[in-house]
Amino acid sequence: MTANPTLFHTVRANDATALIDYLVRTFGFVQAACYRDDSGKVAHAQLNWPEGNGGVMLGDHRPDTTWALTPGSGGCYVVTADPEALYVRVVEAGATVIRPLEATDYGSREFAVRDPEGNLWSFGSYPGEEPQG
């Protein structure tokens, strides 16, 4: 990735340290930052997607904050140039597949998995459409 990401999917986790390890090891995200609070909990972490201009920001669940997202309630679509290779990687890593690799009516090859926190991740070749007008 050559430029700093400008769009981040955000999630909170019951165990952000374990989720960071999972997302890096299983999906191939690249850890860019991880800051911990005085108790050792992850206050903020940034994982970049190596194939594009985006990533994930996450931290341990803190119900007393204004950004108190419920752990396991997220869903994200991630564009990949090689969904077949990524699918093999996540299956070999033991990911929970909720939709196997398949072709779609809109020309994508994609699959979906659930991470250990319960978040849904869909990976595919569909890059989105150019703006109309």
PyMOL commands that set and color helices and strands:
alter all, ss='L'
color gray80, all
select helices_A, chain A and resi 16-27+83-92
alter helices_A, ss='H'
color red, helices_A
select strands_A, chain A and resi 8-13+30-36+42-48+55-60+75-79+96-103+109-114+120-124
alter strands_A, ss='S'
color yellow, strands_A
deselect
rebuild
show_as cartoon
